[in-house]
Amino acid sequence: MSEPLRIALVGATGLIGRSLIELCVGRADVRLAALARREMPLPRGARMEMFVADPARWGDVIEAVRPHVLVSALGTTWRKAGKNEAAFRAVDQQLVLETARAAREHGVERMIAVSSVGADAGSKTFYLRVKGEVERDLAKAGFRRLDIMRPGLLKGPRGEDRRMGERAAIIASPVADLLLHGRFRQYRSIRARTVAEGILSLALKSTQGRFVHDNDAIRRAARDLPRPNSG
């Protein structure tokens, strides 16, 4: 039996991170190690390592785990950041890049990073500008393979963590999605579980290069995910 793919996940407590953890339950081809700043309940049957540590120590954890792939699902919201640009950048930009650089220093050659539809370093919108700047800098980090995920509106159980406008958009998404065609298809809603499936499918690929995945590409990758083998 071949060695399981070792994945280090940062951003484990978020919607996509939790979905990825659930997706890895029962898979013998994957060994998941999650890094987080706080404890979180794990799904029943999860066989994984959970490291709760200050982000300043994440590099040490990555060195010990020696993952094949780093997955970053890190991200906060404008509200959680206190509507403060510096606080938002500290998580969505600085922490993402610091973790990526630590991974490269310890020999990790592949990374998958969750960004956002519309990410553009030249955008007038602060959120999209930050996401674009992060994509630009990750491309310079020296990974042998880099996958950038640009999902549209994420659907999934966030509980009370959603803004009122976001909740309204999700409710309207079945109708709104039908109206989005051509270049606007990328703004359609997508399930967090589908994004997690796309991430895991791409993590299992070994080809080199830099790839950007919109909703349609994420769904194609998700459909290519091999069925779990419990060993």
Secondary structure, 3 states (H helix, E strand, C coil): CCCCEEEEEECCCCHHHHHHHHHHCCCCCEEEEEEECCCCCCCCCCCCEEEECCHHHHHHHHHHHCCCEEEECCCCCCCCCCCCHHHHHHHHHHHHHHHHHHHHHCCCCEEEEECCCCCCCCCCCHHHHHHHHHHHHHHCCCCCEEEEECCCCEECCCHHHCCHHHHHHHHHHHHHHHHCCHHHHHHCCEEHHHHHHHHHHHHCCCCCEEEEECHHHHHHHHHCCCCCCCC
